């Protein structure tokens, strides 16, 4: 029997990093989660 639907793990690539967008200063927690200022992040994309 063939699978009609793929699980999310099969459809998506592996996460490279975890980033939280917010209105504070940029910093990285010891657990590797990055906190980035949303305005600066959007400027980097442009």
C-alpha distance (Angstrom), angle and dihedral (degrees) to the residues before:
residue distance angle dihedral
X1 . . .
X2 3.83 . .
X3 3.78 124.1 .
X4 3.80 113.3 -114.4
X5 3.80 96.6 -170.1
X6 3.77 129.9 41.6
X7 3.79 121.5 -140.6
X8 3.83 117.1 -116.5
X9 3.82 89.9 -103.9
X10 3.80 89.7 57.0
X11 3.83 93.7 47.1
X12 3.80 99.8 44.8
X13 3.79 134.1 59.8
X14 3.80 120.4 -116.8
X15 3.82 114.3 -84.5
X16 3.79 111.7 -100.2
X17 3.81 97.4 -167.0
X18 3.78 142.2 -17.8
X19 3.80 117.2 -116.3
X20 3.80 129.7 -179.5
X21 3.80 116.6 -158.5
X22 3.80 114.5 -149.4
X23 3.80 142.2 139.8
X24 3.82 98.2 -95.1
X25 3.79 136.0 85.4
X26 3.82 121.7 -60.5
X27 3.81 115.5 -100.1
X28 3.79 141.4 144.5
X29 3.79 122.9 -130.1
X30 3.83 121.1 -135.7
X31 3.84 88.3 -109.0
X32 3.84 88.9 62.8
X33 3.81 98.9 -105.9
X34 3.81 111.0 139.0
X35 3.80 120.7 -143.7
X36 3.80 110.7 -157.7
X37 3.77 132.4 -176.4
X38 3.80 105.3 -111.2
X39 3.82 94.6 -139.7
X40 3.82 93.0 51.8
X41 3.81 91.2 44.7
X42 3.81 92.4 53.6
X43 3.82 91.4 47.8
X44 3.83 89.1 54.0
X45 3.82 89.8 56.2
X46 3.80 94.1 54.0
